[in-house]
Amino acid sequence: MPDLPLEKQKLFQKCVEFHGHLCPGLAFGLQAALAGMEFLSEAQALDEELVAIVETDACGTDAIQFT
């Protein structure tokens, strides 16, 4: 993961630990979550202050949930 800033590398590693394994869907989900948060000018919610409705149970959903 040398192309990612250190902060994103740490966040991705925490997502992998939360999800249980490394996979492409998790990477895609993290990028989607970060792009959505940037678009909405939001930061990571501390206590479910931001809710996402995700209509799939694929791996990317865990990254969105964690982020």
C-alpha positions in Angstrom: 0.0 0.0 0.0 2.8 2.4 -0.7 0.7 4.7 -2.9 -1.7 5.6 -0.1 -1.0 8.3 2.5 -0.2 6.9 5.9 -3.6 7.9 7.4 -5.5 6.0 4.7 -3.2 3.0 5.0 -4.0 2.8 8.8 -7.7 3.2 8.1 -7.6 0.5 5.4 -5.8 -1.8 7.8 -8.4 -1.3 10.5 -11.1 -2.0 7.9 -9.4 -5.3 7.0 -9.3 -6.2 10.7 -13.0 -5.3 11.1 -13.9 -7.3 7.9 -11.7 -10.3 8.6 -9.8 -10.5 5.4 -8.3 -8.4 2.6 -10.3 -8.3 -0.7 -10.9 -6.0 -3.6 -14.5 -5.3 -2.5 -13.2 -3.9 0.8 -10.8 -1.6 -1.0 -13.6 -0.4 -3.4 -15.9 0.1 -0.4 -13.4 2.2 1.4 -12.8 4.4 -1.6 -16.6 4.8 -2.1 -17.1 5.7 1.6 -14.3 8.3 1.5 -15.5 9.8 -1.8 -19.1 10.0 -0.4 -17.9 11.6 2.8 -15.8 14.1 0.9 -18.8 14.9 -1.4 -21.0 15.5 1.6 -18.2 17.4 3.5 -18.6 15.0 6.4 -16.1 13.5 8.8 -16.2 10.0 10.4 -19.3 9.8 12.7 -18.5 9.0 16.3 -21.9 7.6 17.2 -24.2 6.8 14.2 -24.6 10.5 13.4 -24.4 9.6 9.7 -26.4 6.7 8.3 -25.9 5.0 4.9 -28.4 2.7 3.4 -26.5 0.1 1.4 -28.5 -2.4 -0.6 -26.0 -5.2 -0.8 -24.2 -7.5 1.6 -21.0 -7.5 -0.4 -17.6 -6.9 1.3 -17.6 -3.2 0.5 -20.5 -2.7 2.9 -18.1 -3.4 5.8 -15.8 -0.6 4.7 -18.7 1.8 4.5 -20.0 0.7 7.9 -16.5 1.0 9.5 -15.8 4.4 7.9 
